[in-house]
Each structure stands twice: as structure tokens, then as C-alpha cells.
Amino acid sequence: MTIENPSREEIGKLLKKSMRIAVVGLSGNPDRTSYMVSEAMQKAGYEIIPVNPTVEEVLGVKAVPSLKEIEGHVDIVNVFRRSEYLPEVAMEFAEIDSDIFWAQLGVANQEAYDFLKEKGYTVIMDRCIKVEHALTK
């Protein structure tokens, strides 16, 4: 795979100005990584929007079934789904008002990356947003 993420410095700048994060695949289970990472980001001052058709609410926020259901601008779409689902999520991402497509640590897909880069989006894959936030504070 040839996926090039922004530099750590660039990621730090993006995280400083991006306060609204839609989390695709956010679990309501506090033992899941998606929950722990999103909870940490929420505590750091970010607005978290759970995107999961199987839950009503996560972290005290009403969940939406898909990205298209979110009202207003989203700074970052943070994806906690397996790599093979990224092209589908990327297509939906391209239909909403958002700036950054972020696939969590261990999640990457060349097809989704190429599709989004061709459209001019900022794409980050195989990186943990919580770790990057801690490293760039």
C-alpha cells in the first residue's frame, strides 16, 4: 500500500482546529477501543458524534445511523470499522460536508485512500487519533 499521512506537525495543526468529530462504528461498550478513544477525545474538549445504526446513544450523545444524518459541518470523520469497509465509508464521506477522513490504527485501504485523495481530501490512515492528540499537544 502507498498511503502517505500528513506529518505529525500537520496532524497536530489539524487537531487544534478540528473540534467536531463524527465517529463511524462507535460502540456503546465501554470496553471497546472506539469507546475509550472517543471518550478521551470528548474529555479533551472535542464534540463527538456517534455514527452507528445499532445504538441509540453513546457518551451521552444521540447516535445517528449514517454520516448523511449529521446536521452541519463535520471536521473529522474517524472510522472504527474494518479496512474492507473503508471504500463504502469513503463514498459516504464524500457526500457530506467534512474535511478530514481518519481511519484508526490498524485500518487502511488503498482504494478508499486513492478515491479521497483524488477528490482533494486530507486522509489519515492507520493512526490512533487519541495517540496523535497526546503527541501533538
MARROMAR-15446 format. One record per residue (C-alpha): residue number from 1; residue in three letters; z, x, y. Coordinates in Angstrom, 2 decimals. Example, Ala and Ser with C-alpha at 12.3 -4.5 7.8 and 13.67 -1.06 7.14 Angstrom:
@k: 1 | r: ALA | up: 7.80 | east: 12.30 | north: -4.50
@k: 2 | r: SER | up: 7.14 | east: 13.67 | north: -1.06
This chain:
@k: 1 | r: MET | up: 0.00 | east: 0.00 | north: 0.00
@k: 2 | r: THR | up: -0.70 | east: 1.14 | north: 3.53
@k: 3 | r: ILE | up: 1.89 | east: -0.60 | north: 5.64
@k: 4 | r: GLU | up: 2.86 | east: 1.06 | north: 8.89
@k: 5 | r: ASN | up: 6.01 | east: -0.20 | north: 10.53
@k: 6 | r: PRO | up: 6.82 | east: 0.36 | north: 14.19
@k: 7 | r: SER | up: 9.04 | east: 3.39 | north: 14.86
@k: 8 | r: ARG | up: 12.81 | east: 2.94 | north: 14.70
@k: 9 | r: GLU | up: 12.86 | east: 3.24 | north: 18.52
@k: 10 | r: GLU | up: 10.26 | east: 0.45 | north: 18.85
@k: 11 | r: ILE | up: 12.18 | east: -1.71 | north: 16.36
@k: 12 | r: GLY | up: 15.32 | east: -1.19 | north: 18.47
@k: 13 | r: LYS | up: 13.49 | east: -2.37 | north: 21.60
@k: 14 | r: LEU | up: 12.13 | east: -5.41 | north: 19.75
@k: 15 | r: LEU | up: 15.59 | east: -6.35 | north: 18.50
@k: 16 | r: LYS | up: 17.07 | east: -6.06 | north: 22.01
@k: 17 | r: LYS | up: 14.63 | east: -8.59 | north: 23.47
@k: 18 | r: SER | up: 14.19 | east: -10.89 | north: 20.46
@k: 19 | r: MET | up: 17.11 | east: -13.30 | north: 20.20
@k: 20 | r: ARG | up: 15.67 | east: -16.24 | north: 18.23
@k: 21 | r: ILE | up: 15.16 | east: -15.59 | north: 14.53
@k: 22 | r: ALA | up: 13.72 | east: -18.06 | north: 12.01
@k: 23 | r: VAL | up: 14.84 | east: -17.06 | north: 8.51
@k: 24 | r: VAL | up: 12.46 | east: -18.17 | north: 5.76
@k: 25 | r: GLY | up: 14.27 | east: -18.59 | north: 2.47
@k: 26 | r: LEU | up: 17.77 | east: -18.54 | north: 3.99
@k: 27 | r: SER | up: 20.17 | east: -19.56 | north: 1.22
@k: 28 | r: GLY | up: 23.24 | east: -21.69 | north: 1.71
@k: 29 | r: ASN | up: 25.04 | east: -19.48 | north: -0.84
@k: 30 | r: PRO | up: 27.37 | east: -17.00 | north: 0.95
@k: 31 | r: ASP | up: 26.89 | east: -14.51 | north: -1.92
@k: 32 | r: ARG | up: 23.13 | east: -14.19 | north: -1.29
@k: 33 | r: THR | up: 21.73 | east: -11.34 | north: 0.79
@k: 34 | r: SER | up: 19.82 | east: -13.74 | north: 3.06
@k: 35 | r: TYR | up: 23.09 | east: -15.47 | north: 3.98
@k: 36 | r: MET | up: 25.03 | east: -12.25 | north: 4.58
@k: 37 | r: VAL | up: 22.30 | east: -10.67 | north: 6.69
@k: 38 | r: SER | up: 21.73 | east: -13.84 | north: 8.73
@k: 39 | r: GLU | up: 25.46 | east: -14.34 | north: 9.25
@k: 40 | r: ALA | up: 25.77 | east: -10.77 | north: 10.56
@k: 41 | r: MET | up: 22.84 | east: -11.30 | north: 12.95
@k: 42 | r: GLN | up: 24.33 | east: -14.62 | north: 14.11
@k: 43 | r: LYS | up: 27.66 | east: -12.88 | north: 14.80
@k: 44 | r: ALA | up: 25.75 | east: -10.22 | north: 16.76
@k: 45 | r: GLY | up: 24.52 | east: -12.96 | north: 19.12
@k: 46 | r: TYR | up: 21.17 | east: -13.96 | north: 17.62
@k: 47 | r: GLU | up: 20.15 | east: -17.58 | north: 17.22
@k: 48 | r: ILE | up: 19.40 | east: -18.18 | north: 13.54
@k: 49 | r: ILE | up: 17.10 | east: -20.99 | north: 12.42
@k: 50 | r: PRO | up: 17.28 | east: -21.63 | north: 8.64
@k: 51 | r: VAL | up: 13.85 | east: -22.37 | north: 7.12
@k: 52 | r: ASN | up: 14.40 | east: -23.76 | north: 3.63
@k: 53 | r: PRO | up: 13.34 | east: -27.17 | north: 2.29
@k: 54 | r: THR | up: 16.16 | east: -27.18 | north: -0.27
@k: 55 | r: VAL | up: 19.18 | east: -27.02 | north: 2.09
@k: 56 | r: GLU | up: 20.45 | east: -29.32 | north: 4.85
@k: 57 | r: GLU | up: 22.32 | east: -26.74 | north: 6.88
@k: 58 | r: VAL | up: 23.22 | east: -23.05 | north: 6.77
@k: 59 | r: LEU | up: 25.64 | east: -21.16 | north: 9.03
@k: 60 | r: GLY | up: 26.34 | east: -24.38 | north: 10.92
@k: 61 | r: VAL | up: 22.67 | east: -24.84 | north: 11.84
@k: 62 | r: LYS | up: 20.43 | east: -27.67 | north: 10.63
@k: 63 | r: ALA | up: 17.72 | east: -26.27 | north: 8.37
@k: 64 | r: VAL | up: 14.01 | east: -27.05 | north: 8.77
@k: 65 | r: PRO | up: 11.66 | east: -27.33 | north: 5.78
@k: 66 | r: SER | up: 8.92 | east: -25.13 | north: 7.27
@k: 67 | r: LEU | up: 8.10 | east: -22.89 | north: 10.23
@k: 68 | r: LYS | up: 5.92 | east: -25.65 | north: 11.69
@k: 69 | r: GLU | up: 9.01 | east: -27.85 | north: 12.11
@k: 70 | r: ILE | up: 10.62 | east: -25.46 | north: 14.61
@k: 71 | r: GLU | up: 10.52 | east: -26.52 | north: 18.23
@k: 72 | r: GLY | up: 9.81 | east: -23.89 | north: 20.83
@k: 73 | r: HIS | up: 9.17 | east: -20.18 | north: 20.66
@k: 74 | r: VAL | up: 10.50 | east: -18.00 | north: 17.83
@k: 75 | r: ASP | up: 10.85 | east: -14.27 | north: 18.48
@k: 76 | r: ILE | up: 11.10 | east: -13.10 | north: 14.86
@k: 77 | r: VAL | up: 10.29 | east: -14.73 | north: 11.55
@k: 78 | r: ASN | up: 12.46 | east: -12.93 | north: 8.99
@k: 79 | r: VAL | up: 11.30 | east: -13.55 | north: 5.42
@k: 80 | r: PHE | up: 13.57 | east: -13.59 | north: 2.37
@k: 81 | r: ARG | up: 11.00 | east: -14.59 | north: -0.24
@k: 82 | r: ARG | up: 9.33 | east: -12.58 | north: -2.97
@k: 83 | r: SER | up: 6.39 | east: -10.40 | north: -1.97
@k: 84 | r: GLU | up: 3.80 | east: -12.64 | north: -3.66
@k: 85 | r: TYR | up: 4.70 | east: -15.48 | north: -1.26
@k: 86 | r: LEU | up: 4.09 | east: -13.42 | north: 1.90
@k: 87 | r: PRO | up: 0.38 | east: -14.37 | north: 2.36
@k: 88 | r: GLU | up: 1.34 | east: -18.07 | north: 2.37
@k: 89 | r: VAL | up: 4.21 | east: -17.46 | north: 4.85
@k: 90 | r: ALA | up: 1.93 | east: -15.25 | north: 6.99
@k: 91 | r: MET | up: -0.63 | east: -18.05 | north: 7.29
@k: 92 | r: GLU | up: 2.03 | east: -20.50 | north: 8.43
@k: 93 | r: PHE | up: 3.45 | east: -17.85 | north: 10.80
@k: 94 | r: ALA | up: 0.02 | east: -17.52 | north: 12.46
@k: 95 | r: GLU | up: 0.11 | east: -21.25 | north: 13.26
@k: 96 | r: ILE | up: 3.35 | east: -21.17 | north: 15.24
@k: 97 | r: ASP | up: 4.49 | east: -19.55 | north: 18.49
@k: 98 | r: SER | up: 6.10 | east: -16.31 | north: 17.29
@k: 99 | r: ASP | up: 5.83 | east: -12.58 | north: 17.95
@k: 100 | r: ILE | up: 7.17 | east: -10.61 | north: 15.00
@k: 101 | r: PHE | up: 6.72 | east: -11.09 | north: 11.26
@k: 102 | r: TRP | up: 9.54 | east: -9.32 | north: 9.42
@k: 103 | r: ALA | up: 9.75 | east: -9.07 | north: 5.63
@k: 104 | r: GLN | up: 13.14 | east: -7.96 | north: 4.33
@k: 105 | r: LEU | up: 13.95 | east: -4.81 | north: 2.38
@k: 106 | r: GLY | up: 12.04 | east: -4.73 | north: -0.90
@k: 107 | r: VAL | up: 9.49 | east: -7.29 | north: 0.33
@k: 108 | r: ALA | up: 5.94 | east: -6.21 | north: 1.24
@k: 109 | r: ASN | up: 2.41 | east: -7.48 | north: 0.72
@k: 110 | r: GLN | up: -0.80 | east: -5.72 | north: 1.78
@k: 111 | r: GLU | up: -2.83 | east: -8.95 | north: 2.09
@k: 112 | r: ALA | up: -0.26 | east: -10.54 | north: 4.41
@k: 113 | r: TYR | up: 0.08 | east: -7.30 | north: 6.41
@k: 114 | r: ASP | up: -3.69 | east: -6.94 | north: 6.95
@k: 115 | r: PHE | up: -4.09 | east: -10.63 | north: 7.84
@k: 116 | r: LEU | up: -1.37 | east: -10.45 | north: 10.54
@k: 117 | r: LYS | up: -2.36 | east: -7.03 | north: 11.94
@k: 118 | r: GLU | up: -5.97 | east: -8.23 | north: 12.35
@k: 119 | r: LYS | up: -4.60 | east: -11.08 | north: 14.47
@k: 120 | r: GLY | up: -2.63 | east: -8.61 | north: 16.61
@k: 121 | r: TYR | up: 0.90 | east: -9.42 | north: 15.48
@k: 122 | r: THR | up: 3.79 | east: -7.00 | north: 15.17
@k: 123 | r: VAL | up: 4.54 | east: -6.69 | north: 11.46
@k: 124 | r: ILE | up: 7.58 | east: -5.09 | north: 9.84
@k: 125 | r: MET | up: 7.90 | east: -5.00 | north: 6.06
@k: 126 | r: ASP | up: 10.39 | east: -3.61 | north: 3.55
@k: 127 | r: ARG | up: 13.11 | east: -3.15 | north: 6.18
@k: 128 | r: CYS | up: 16.51 | east: -4.86 | north: 6.50
@k: 129 | r: ILE | up: 16.95 | east: -6.42 | north: 9.94
@k: 130 | r: LYS | up: 20.75 | east: -6.01 | north: 9.74
@k: 131 | r: VAL | up: 20.46 | east: -2.29 | north: 8.94
@k: 132 | r: GLU | up: 17.87 | east: -1.74 | north: 11.67
@k: 133 | r: HIS | up: 20.05 | east: -3.61 | north: 14.16
@k: 134 | r: ALA | up: 23.04 | east: -1.42 | north: 13.27
@k: 135 | r: LEU | up: 20.99 | east: 1.77 | north: 13.53
@k: 136 | r: THR | up: 19.42 | east: 0.94 | north: 16.89
@k: 137 | r: LYS | up: 22.41 | east: -0.43 | north: 18.81
